[in-house]
Amino acid sequence: MHVLDWLVLGAYFLVMVWIGWFAKRRVKNAADFFTAGGKMPWWLSGISHHMSGYSAAVFVGYAALCYTTGFAVYVWWAISITIACLVGSWLFAPRWARLRQRLNVISPLEYLSIRYGLPTQQVLAWSGTALKIFDVAAKWAASAILLNAFAGVPLFWGVMIVGGVTLVYSTIGGLWADALTDFGQFAIQLVAGIALLVATMAKLGGVSSIVDLWGKLPPSHSSPFAGSLTVGFFLAYILINAVSYNGGTWNLAQRFISAPTGSAARRSILLSAALYLVWPLVLFFPMWAAPVLLPNLAHPDQSYALLTQSLLPAGLVGLVLAGLFSHTMAMTSSDANAIAAVVTRDIIPALRGRRAPLSGRVELAVGRLATFLFIGLSMVIALTSDSFGGVLGLLITWFGALVGPVAIPMLLGMLKQFRRCGSVAALGSWVAGLVVFAITKYVLGDQIAALGANGAAVSVAAPILASVLVFLIAGLVVPQGTPASDGLIASLDADLAESEARPGDTVDALRGRGANA
């Protein structure tokens, strides 16, 4: 890279750290650190939800799929997320904000101690935390691959640079820092993405290339479903994304929890859905054009980086690279914040037993320490990511298959249609998902591979379908419920007016009420 590109990239990292320090002034307690005090504007929450939903892996793994498969990547990824967000705007996003209104929760799992009991909450908290460490590690590895492709920086230092900057601003500023940096990163990525789009179209002959490009590519590249991205895989990922983007991925639940009201949370996810529908078309067009501009690449996962270097002048290359990093930093910083919330409000109180709750100052310090340790451990794992199947193996296979068993009890537990699904259903669905994942990956791997293009759909969808099925059956066979749990679920259908606020309704208060009923 040119020295000007390094200056742009360095300035970007410094601005991110400055934003984290600026946001520190807004953080007075753990609620501010983890949920922005429930005061985050809907438009900021929506942009943050969008930015936190994908990472630099898009420009590595998905760039390779665009190079080899074509338009089907947009259908499989962007359209499936858009559909998932539309579903969530109706069912899930508003309920997350209402949980904070009624219980003052600052963790996505905090309400589960009322809904299913403390043991079940702890199983989901520990297993979900372990899962996210590997998911975030995949994002660091993808960022390091990009930095290596752009500038020849060794993978070790790539992980250390990007992860280190994120570690600093996330630990200092909490969710406010995450959201504000997300907004700044969105603006940078907007300029960088449009710059590369314009350069690509100019190289191909102008605006007409939007249509003409497809005649220069193999016919399958214009198909909505091609290669391994089949109709079955698309349907499977609608299900996966409906779980993930509506709060099953804890950092995205934090965006809804931080909204002032349920209606604000609904507007935020609708904004995110619109961005997913439109913005990937801008990002993917250069990737779709790469086989024409850079034919016969030995490593298609480097196509985006090589295209940027060949089409853009000095300075803009650094801006594009900053835009790529912005996605990873947005996702991983918000992941760290959500995990730290679970550790601080769910895991540590359970380990302390009957001891007095942590003071506000200590709770904030613990949250910052948990954020620091989570990011540090994920960076260590990223340096050995090949042991888990590389970037795509971590991102798609492991996360896609295991997100369901943890998330199904969280999301369906908020809906009154499943109010009789208790701890037996929650734990049963968790076990079923893990067992089916193990069987499909390690026992029936050859048979599933023999299914060809549909094998990926089966391996990804089977665990989450098993979790849903067992959750429903267990609720019918072993119905459970408490007055506190039933009352909580019923209360999530509408926003709480200020005149209705009852500060005594905390998680501990409702848990005690349920135990005494």
N, C-alpha and C positions, 0 to 999 in steps of 0.2 A: 504494500500500500504506500501511497504518497505521504509525505510528512503532514500535508494538510488534512488527510484523512485521519491520521493519528491525533491531530489537534482537535478535530471535531469529535472523535470518539472520547478522547480524554475529557473534553468540556462536558460532554453528555454525562459521563460518570460523576463528575464533580457536581453538576446540577442536581442529579438524583440524591446525592448525599446532602446537599444543601436543603432540598425539599424535606428530607427526613428530619433535619435539624429544625427547620421552620415549623414542621408539624408537631414537634415536641411540645410547643407552647400550648397546644390544644389538649394535651394528655395530662389529666389531673388524677385519674384513677384507672382501675382495670376496665371499667365500662367504656371509658374514652379510648383506651388502648385497643380493645377488642371489637367494639361495635360503634365507635365514633359517637358514643352517648345517645344513639338513636336519632341523630340529627343530620344524617347525610342526605343531601338533596337527591331527588329521584334520578335526575339526569347524570349526576356524578356516579351514583350507584350503578346506573345502567351501563355507562362507559367502562367503569371498573369491572363489572360483571363480564362484559365483552372481552376486555383486555386480559382478564384473569382466566379466560376459558381456553386459551391456546398459547403455544410457546414457539420457540425457535425450531422445535421439531417439525413444525409446518414447513419450514424452509429447508429442511434436510430430508426427512422421510417422505413427506407429502410432495415435495419437489420431485423426488425420484418417481413417485407414482404418477405425477403429472407428465413426466418425461416418457414413461413407459405405457401409461394407460389413457391419459387424457381427461376429458370433461367429466368422466364418471367420479373423479375425486370430489368435485364441487357438489354433485348430487349426494354422494355418500356422506360427506362431512358437513358442508354448510347447510344443505337443505334439511338433513336429519336434525341438526341442532336447532334450526329455525322452528321446525315442527314441535320439537321438545319444549322450546321456550313458550310457544303459544299454548301448549297444554298446561305448562306450569303457571302461566299468568292467571289461569282459571282455578287451578287446584291447589298449588303449593306456595308460590311466592308470597301472597298476602298473609298466609297463616304463619310464616316465619316471623314477620313483623309483629303480628298479634301475640305471639309467644313472648316477645320481649315486653310488649305493652302490659301483659298480665302478670308475668313472672319475673321480670327484670333479668331474663337470661342473657348471658353473654357468650354462651357456647352452644353449638347446634345440638349437642347431646344432653344438655343440662335437663331438659324436660323429660328425658327418658327414664329418670329415676322415679318419676310419678307415673309415667305411662306403663312401664314394664317392671319396675323395681330396680334396686341398686345393682344386684349381681348381673342382670342382663345389660344394664347400661355400661358396666365395667368391661364386659366381654367385647361389646361393640367399640368402646373407646380404645382399648388396647390393640385390638386387631386392626381397626381403622388407622390408628397412628402408625403402626408398622407398615401398612400398605402405602401410605402417603410418602414415607421416606423413600421408597423405591420409585414411586411416580415422579417425585421431584428430582431424584438423582438422574432420571432420564432426561429431564430438561437441561440440567447442567451439562450432561454429555453432549447433547445436541448443540448447545451454545459453543462448547469447546471445538466441535467439529467445524462449525462455521468460522470461528476465529482462525483455526488452522488453515482452512481453505482460502481465506482472505489474505492472511498475513504470515502464514507459516509458523504461528505461535504454537508451541507444544501443547498437547491436550491438558497436561497437568496445570500449566499456567493459565490456560483458557478457563478451566474450572475455577481456579483460585481468583482470577480477576473478576469475572462476572459474579460468582458467588460471594466474594468478599464485599463488593460494593452493595449488593442486595442485603447482606448480613448487617451492614452498618445502618442503612436507613430504616430497615424493618425493625431492628432492635430499638432504635431511638424513638421512632414516631408512630409505631403501631398501625392501626387500620387507616387513620387519617393520612399518614405518610404513604401507605399503599395506594389509597384512592387518588391522592393528589399526584403522585408519580405516575399512576395509570393514565391520568388525564394528560400530563405532559408527554408521556410516552406515546399516547394516541395521536397527539398533534404532530410529533416528530415522525411517527410511522405513516401518518397521512401524507405528509410532504414527500417522504422517501418513496412510498409506494406509488404515488402519482408520477413522480419523476422517472422511475423505472418503467412504468407503463407507457409514458409518452416517448421515452427513448426507444422502447421496443417497437411501438407502432411506427415511429419514424424510420427505424431500420427496415421494417417490413413494407414500407410504402405509404404510410398514413393511416387515416381512420378506417379506410376500406379494409385494412388488414384484419379487423375484428371479424369480418365475414370470410375474407379470402384465405386466412390462415388455415382453415380446416381442410381446404382442398389440397394443401401441401403436406398434410399429415395422413397417416394410415386411416382408413375409414372408421376403424374401431375407436379412434381418439375422439370422435364427435358423438359417440353413443353415450346415453345416460348410465348405462351399465356395461362394464367391460372387464375382462380379466378376472381377478379375484373379487372385484367390486360388483358383485351380482345383486339382483333384486333381494335375495335372501339376506345378504350382508347388509344392505341398506336398511331393511326392516329390523334386523337385529340391532343395528346402531341407533335407530329411532328409539328403541326400548332402552338401550344403554344410556343414550344421551338424555332421555326423559328422566332417568334416575340421577344421572350425574349433574346436569346443568340446573336442576331444580333444587339442589341442596344436598343430594347424596354425596357430592364432592363438597367437603365442609367449607372451603373458602368461599364458594359461591353462595352457600346458605348465609354466611356472614354478611354478604351484601344486602340480602333481604332483611336480616335481623336489624341491620343498621338503619333501615328506612324508618321515617317517623310513623307511618301508618301502613296498613295493608294495601290501600289504594296506591300509595306512593311506590310500594314494592312492585305492584302490578305494572305500573308505568315504566319502572326501571327495566323489568325483564322484557317488556314489549319493545323498548328502545334497543336492547341488546339483540333481540330477534331480528329487528330491521337491519342492524349493522351486519349480522351474520348473513343475511340474505344478499346484501349489496357488496360489502367490502371484499369478501373473498374473490369476487369476480375481478377486482383490480389486482389483488395479490397474485392470483393464479395465472392471469393472462401471459406474463413473461415466462412462467414455468411451462405453460402449454406451447409457447413458441420456441422453447429451448431446443427441441429436436431439429427445427429448421435452422436456427442460428448457430447451434453447436452440435452438429450431427455426430453420431457414433461415439458418445462419451462412454468411457470405461466405468466411470463412477457417477451415475445419474444423481446421486444425493448431493453432489457438488455443483449441480447445474445452475442453481440460483446465484451462488457466489460467483461462479465464473461469468455468468451473464452480466452481473452487476459490474464486474471489473472490466468487461470488454465494451460496455455501452456508456458508462457514466464517467464524467470527468472527476479529477481529484477534488476532494471535499464532499461531493455527493456520494461517493463510495462509502466514506466514513459515516455519512448520515444514514444511508441504507443499512449499514452494519449496526448502527445504534438502534435503528428501527427494529431490526431483527432481534437484538438483545432485549428490546423493550418488552416483547411478549413474554419471554422467559422470565425476566425479572418481575413482571407484573404477576404472573401466575405463581411463581415460587415464593414471593414475598407474602402474597395473600394466603397461600397454603401454610406457610410458617406461622402466620398470625392465627389462623383457625386451629392448627394443631396445638399451639401454645395455649389457646383458650380452653381446649379440651383437657390438656394436662393440668392447667391451673384451676379450673372450676369443676372438673369431673374426676380426674385420676388422683390428684394430690389430696383433696378432701376425703376421698374414700380411704386412702392410705392412712390418713391422720385419725380416722375413726371418730371418737366422741370428743376429741380435743376441740378447743375453741376455734372458730373460723379465723383465717388469716386476716390481719388488719389490712386496710386499704393500701397503705404504703408497701407492706410486705407482698401483698398479692400482685401489685404492679411490678415489683422487682422480680418476683418469680416468673411472671409472664414474659418479661424481657429476657430473663435467663433461658427460659424454655425456647423462645424464638431463636436465640443465639445457638443453642445446642442442636436444635432440629436442623437448621441450615448447615451447620458444621458437619453433622453426621451424614446428611444427604450428599454433601460435597465429597466426602470420603468414599461413599458407595459409588458415586459417579465415576470415580477414577478406575473402578473395576466393573463398569457396566457391561462389558462384553461377556462376563460370566453369566449374565441373565438374558442373553439373546440380543444384545445391542440395543440401540435406541428404539427401533420399532418394536422389538420384542418386549421391552419394558413398557412402552407407552400403550401399545394396542393389546397384546396378549395378556400380560399380567394385570394391568389396571382395568382394562375392559372387562375381563372375566371376573375379577374379584370385587369390583365396586358394588355390585348388586347385593351380595350377601350382607354387607354392612349397611347399605342404604335402604333396602326395602323396609325393614322395621321402622326406620326413621321417618320416611315419607308417608307410607300408608298408615302409620300410627297416628297421624294428624287428622285422618279422615273418619267421619262418623260411620261410614259404611263398614269400617273394620274395627269398630270399638270393642268387639268381643275377642279380638285377636290379642292375647296377652303375652306373658313372658314365654310360655311354651311355644307359641307361634313364632315369636321373635327369634328365640334361640334355635328352634327347629329349622327355620328358613336360613339362618346363618350357617348351620351345620350342613344342610342340604346343598347350599351353593358351593361351599368349600369341597365337599365330597365329589360333587359332579365335576367341578373344575379339575380335581386331581385325577378322576377317572378319564376325562376327555383328553387330558394332556399327557398322562403317563401310562394309562392302561389301553385306551382305545385310540391312541395317536395314529397308528398305521391305518386303521380302518377309516378314521375321519379324513386322513390325508388322501385316501383312495377316492373320496367323494369329489376331489378336484376343486373347482372354484367354490363350491358350496361348503367345503370343509371349514373354511374360516368362519362362516356364519354360524355353523353348528358349535364350534369350539367357543365362540364369544357369547352366543345367546343361551346355550344350555345352562350354565350356572345361574344366571339371573332368572330364567324361566322356572328352574327348580326351586329357587328361593320364593318366588311369587306363589307357586302352586302349593308348597308346603305351608306357607303363611296362611293362605286361604283355608286349606283343609284343616290345619290345626285349630284355627279359629272356630270352625264348625264343630269339630270333634271335642275339643277341650275349650269351651268358651270361658273367658276370664274378664274381669273388670272390677273396678272399685268406684265408689262415688266420686273420689277426687279425679280419677282418670276420665270418667264419663263427663264430669263437669268441665274439665279442661278441654276435651275434644269439642263439646257443644259450644264453648265460648269462642272458638276460632273462626266461626262463620261470618263474623262482622267485626269491624273496627271498634275499639273501645273509646268512647267519648271521654273527654277530660273530666266531666262531672261524674263519670262512673269509675274513675281510677281508684283502686284500693291498694295502697302501698303494702299492706300486710300480706297480700297474695304473692309470696315468694315461693321458690321451689321448696324450701324447707317447710314452710307453713302448709302448703298443700299436701306434701308428703305425709306430714303429721296428721292432717285432717283425714287422709285416706286410711291411715293406720288405725285411727280411732273410730272409724265409721263401722 
